Amino acid sequence: MRAQLFRTLVALCVISLLHTPGAGAQTAAPTNVKYLDNGRIRLGIDLNLGGAITYISLSGSSINLINSFDWGRQIQMSNYSGPVPFVPNGKPPRPDWAGLGWNPIQSGDCYGNRSKVTLFKNNGKEMVVRCIPMQWPLNNEPGECEFECRLSLDGYTVKVSSALFNHRSDKTQWAARDQELPAVYTNGPWYKLVTYTGDAPFTSGTLTYPPVQFPWTGWNATENWAALIDEKGFGLGIYEPGIIHFIGGFAGKPGSGGPKDSPTGYIAPLHVEILDYNITYRYSYTLIVGSLENIRSWVYAHHDASALPDYRFFTDRQHWHYANAVDEGWPIHGELKVSLAQNNPQLIGPQALWHAEKAPVIHLLASFPAEIKRLRIFWTRSDSPQFNETCVLTFPVNGDRDYHDYSFKLSSSEQYRGVVTGVRIDPETIGLPGIYAGVKRIWLDDKD
């Protein structure tokens, strides 16, 4: 599931760089850029492009790091859901974009129609912008949603809080998709991609330089950051706590080019998410301007202390999603109530990282109907990144529909070792309409 979603996004990003319909017209469009400047860095958002970030530089410098060759670039919000293809009221997408499905983006669409800003505030310390985004693959099709960004400066960083407010008329709970949180595009000089992908994050381990050839590559940024830097080691980093999987690279001739030129670097932190028709979906990230050393040092100074995963489904899904299953939808009220009507239902957790010896036990606060007698619990490791029949255990459950605190010893398997990167929970059923599992909490522990 994760690999398939990732390949789809990579393929569509390939199309994005090879096909830029209307790029000339987009480049020539008038700008309406509003700025914040704290004496260290200067930030600009373009109200003619939905408030997307189009300008970042050091204060007093005219050297802009951000690429705006077409309206699919910038630093901007971009979300994905079904159906695929998305054909609202019979309007077809461009054939080369059909695989994107439902894809509102902040700047505008591939035909040159701009998103509409509905709110803008700038008090000199913070900018707030709301827009009605455009469906990128379609000609002049506004999204049935709103985007909001709150932006402020702190030293050499840009703090951004983003929100999607959905109000789709299609109430289907479409399958989870990879979300760009956000999409970041830099100019040609910032082409060296750097991150940390090792199994010992926040220990000053050796950095990784993922391939920067086009098409994009994916990796696990186990320190939750990545950067694009120039020949002198200066550039732009993005840090997003809780996100490990990133995608990125470089397209075109590296080393030169400005905002209106085609060469571009790209980074996107990714979560797999269900985006309900009425969801409010929020995320936050930090952009860091400076040397590679300073980017990593800032992350080290601000990251949360390492803790074992603890998913409490009080108000949201905690980045869990499903295969062959749906839940009762948004909003979440204290639990995930998951329909088991389909064969082989799967509850899939977000990518994470913990050492098996520090978390031998997984707990579930959950309820199951009488038809469910057992759960199969899968896990992935850094050296075995796909769920498979080797890394799995089966445990009994009490099907009395009451909530129980289940404690399952994963360390009873010899395959539960090393660095673990995720879990999946499969209630054993052939699929029976009208039955549900309830899950309030899932967490790892170092004791029974």
FENQUIHU-V731599 format. One record per backbone hydrogen bond with DSSP energy under -1.0 kcal/mol. NH is the residue of the N-H (numbers start at 1). CO is the residue of the C=O. E is the energy in kcal/mol with one decimal. If there is no record, write none. Layout:
BEGIN
nh->NH co->CO e->E
nh->NH co->CO e->E
END
This chain:
BEGIN
nh->5 co->1 e->-2.4
nh->6 co->2 e->-2.4
nh->7 co->3 e->-2.5
nh->8 co->4 e->-2.1
nh->9 co->5 e->-2.1
nh->10 co->6 e->-2.5
nh->11 co->7 e->-2.5
nh->12 co->8 e->-2.1
nh->13 co->9 e->-2.1
nh->14 co->10 e->-1.9
nh->15 co->11 e->-1.8
nh->16 co->12 e->-2.0
nh->17 co->13 e->-1.6
nh->18 co->14 e->-1.8
nh->19 co->15 e->-2.7
nh->23 co->20 e->-2.1
nh->26 co->22 e->-2.5
nh->27 co->23 e->-2.7
nh->28 co->24 e->-1.7
nh->29 co->26 e->-1.2
nh->34 co->45 e->-2.8
nh->36 co->43 e->-2.1
nh->38 co->41 e->-1.5
nh->42 co->57 e->-3.0
nh->43 co->36 e->-2.9
nh->44 co->55 e->-2.9
nh->45 co->34 e->-2.3
nh->46 co->52 e->-2.2
nh->47 co->32 e->-2.8
nh->49 co->46 e->-1.6
nh->51 co->46 e->-2.6
nh->52 co->49 e->-1.7
nh->53 co->75 e->-2.3
nh->54 co->44 e->-2.0
nh->55 co->44 e->-1.7
nh->57 co->42 e->-1.9
nh->59 co->40 e->-2.2
nh->61 co->58 e->-2.1
nh->65 co->56 e->-2.6
nh->67 co->185 e->-1.8
nh->68 co->259 e->-2.4
nh->73 co->70 e->-1.4
nh->74 co->67 e->-2.6
nh->75 co->53 e->-1.7
nh->76 co->183 e->-1.8
nh->79 co->104 e->-1.8
nh->81 co->102 e->-1.7
nh->90 co->87 e->-1.6
nh->91 co->88 e->-2.4
nh->94 co->137 e->-2.4
nh->97 co->94 e->-2.1
nh->100 co->97 e->-2.3
nh->101 co->98 e->-1.1
nh->102 co->81 e->-1.9
nh->105 co->134 e->-2.6
nh->106 co->77 e->-1.8
nh->109 co->113 e->-2.4
nh->110 co->136 e->-2.4
nh->112 co->109 e->-1.7
nh->115 co->107 e->-2.1
nh->116 co->132 e->-1.6
nh->118 co->130 e->-2.1
nh->119 co->130 e->-1.3
nh->121 co->128 e->-2.3
nh->123 co->126 e->-1.8
nh->127 co->151 e->-2.6
nh->128 co->121 e->-2.3
nh->129 co->149 e->-2.3
nh->130 co->119 e->-2.4
nh->131 co->147 e->-2.1
nh->132 co->116 e->-2.7
nh->134 co->105 e->-1.6
nh->135 co->141 e->-2.8
nh->136 co->103 e->-2.3
nh->138 co->135 e->-1.7
nh->143 co->133 e->-3.2
nh->145 co->143 e->-1.9
nh->146 co->165 e->-1.9
nh->147 co->131 e->-2.4
nh->148 co->163 e->-2.1
nh->149 co->129 e->-2.4
nh->150 co->161 e->-2.3
nh->151 co->127 e->-2.9
nh->152 co->159 e->-1.9
nh->154 co->157 e->-2.3
nh->157 co->154 e->-1.4
nh->158 co->287 e->-2.5
nh->159 co->152 e->-2.8
nh->160 co->285 e->-2.4
nh->161 co->150 e->-2.2
nh->162 co->283 e->-3.2
nh->163 co->148 e->-2.2
nh->164 co->281 e->-2.7
nh->165 co->146 e->-2.8
nh->166 co->279 e->-2.9
nh->167 co->144 e->-2.4
nh->168 co->277 e->-2.3
nh->174 co->172 e->-1.3
nh->177 co->273 e->-2.2
nh->179 co->271 e->-2.3
nh->181 co->269 e->-2.6
nh->183 co->76 e->-2.2
nh->184 co->267 e->-2.3
nh->185 co->74 e->-1.1
nh->186 co->265 e->-1.8
nh->187 co->65 e->-2.4
nh->190 co->187 e->-1.7
nh->191 co->189 e->-1.2
nh->192 co->229 e->-2.5
nh->194 co->227 e->-2.4
nh->195 co->208 e->-2.4
nh->208 co->195 e->-3.5
nh->217 co->248 e->-2.6
nh->219 co->246 e->-2.1
nh->221 co->244 e->-3.6
nh->222 co->220 e->-1.4
nh->224 co->221 e->-2.5
nh->226 co->238 e->-1.6
nh->227 co->194 e->-2.3
nh->228 co->236 e->-2.3
nh->229 co->192 e->-2.4
nh->230 co->234 e->-2.5
nh->233 co->230 e->-1.9
nh->235 co->290 e->-2.5
nh->236 co->228 e->-2.2
nh->237 co->288 e->-3.0
nh->238 co->226 e->-2.7
nh->239 co->286 e->-2.6
nh->240 co->224 e->-2.5
nh->243 co->240 e->-1.9
nh->246 co->219 e->-2.6
nh->247 co->268 e->-1.8
nh->248 co->217 e->-2.4
nh->249 co->266 e->-2.1
nh->250 co->212 e->-1.3
nh->251 co->264 e->-2.6
nh->255 co->188 e->-2.3
nh->261 co->258 e->-1.8
nh->264 co->251 e->-2.4
nh->265 co->186 e->-1.6
nh->266 co->249 e->-2.5
nh->267 co->184 e->-1.9
nh->268 co->247 e->-2.3
nh->270 co->245 e->-2.9
nh->273 co->177 e->-2.5
nh->279 co->276 e->-1.3
nh->281 co->164 e->-2.4
nh->283 co->162 e->-2.1
nh->285 co->160 e->-2.3
nh->286 co->239 e->-2.2
nh->287 co->158 e->-2.5
nh->288 co->237 e->-2.8
nh->289 co->156 e->-2.8
nh->290 co->235 e->-2.2
nh->292 co->233 e->-2.1
nh->295 co->291 e->-2.6
nh->296 co->292 e->-2.4
nh->297 co->293 e->-2.3
nh->298 co->294 e->-2.3
nh->299 co->295 e->-1.9
nh->300 co->296 e->-2.5
nh->301 co->297 e->-2.0
nh->302 co->298 e->-1.0
nh->303 co->299 e->-1.6
nh->311 co->442 e->-3.2
nh->313 co->440 e->-2.0
nh->314 co->312 e->-1.7
nh->320 co->317 e->-1.9
nh->321 co->348 e->-2.2
nh->323 co->346 e->-1.7
nh->334 co->314 e->-2.8
nh->336 co->439 e->-2.9
nh->338 co->437 e->-2.9
nh->339 co->326 e->-2.7
nh->340 co->435 e->-2.7
nh->344 co->429 e->-1.4
nh->346 co->323 e->-2.4
nh->347 co->425 e->-2.7
nh->348 co->321 e->-3.2
nh->349 co->423 e->-2.4
nh->352 co->421 e->-2.4
nh->354 co->420 e->-2.1
nh->356 co->418 e->-2.9
nh->358 co->355 e->-1.7
nh->359 co->356 e->-1.4
nh->361 co->445 e->-2.0
nh->362 co->408 e->-2.5
nh->363 co->443 e->-3.3
nh->364 co->406 e->-2.0
nh->365 co->441 e->-2.7
nh->366 co->404 e->-2.0
nh->367 co->438 e->-2.8
nh->372 co->369 e->-1.8
nh->375 co->395 e->-2.8
nh->376 co->426 e->-2.5
nh->377 co->393 e->-2.9
nh->378 co->424 e->-2.8
nh->379 co->391 e->-1.6
nh->380 co->422 e->-1.9
nh->381 co->384 e->-1.9
nh->382 co->419 e->-2.2
nh->384 co->381 e->-1.4
nh->392 co->390 e->-1.2
nh->393 co->377 e->-1.8
nh->395 co->375 e->-2.7
nh->397 co->373 e->-2.4
nh->400 co->398 e->-1.3
nh->401 co->368 e->-2.4
nh->404 co->366 e->-2.3
nh->406 co->364 e->-3.2
nh->406 co->404 e->-1.1
nh->408 co->362 e->-2.8
nh->410 co->360 e->-1.3
nh->410 co->408 e->-1.2
nh->411 co->360 e->-1.7
nh->412 co->409 e->-1.3
nh->413 co->410 e->-1.9
nh->416 co->413 e->-1.3
nh->417 co->415 e->-1.4
nh->420 co->354 e->-3.3
nh->421 co->380 e->-2.5
nh->424 co->378 e->-2.0
nh->425 co->347 e->-2.9
nh->426 co->376 e->-3.1
nh->428 co->374 e->-2.4
nh->432 co->340 e->-1.8
nh->435 co->432 e->-1.3
nh->437 co->338 e->-2.3
nh->438 co->367 e->-2.3
nh->439 co->336 e->-2.2
nh->440 co->365 e->-2.9
nh->441 co->365 e->-1.2
nh->442 co->311 e->-2.2
nh->443 co->363 e->-1.8
nh->444 co->309 e->-2.2
nh->445 co->361 e->-2.6
END
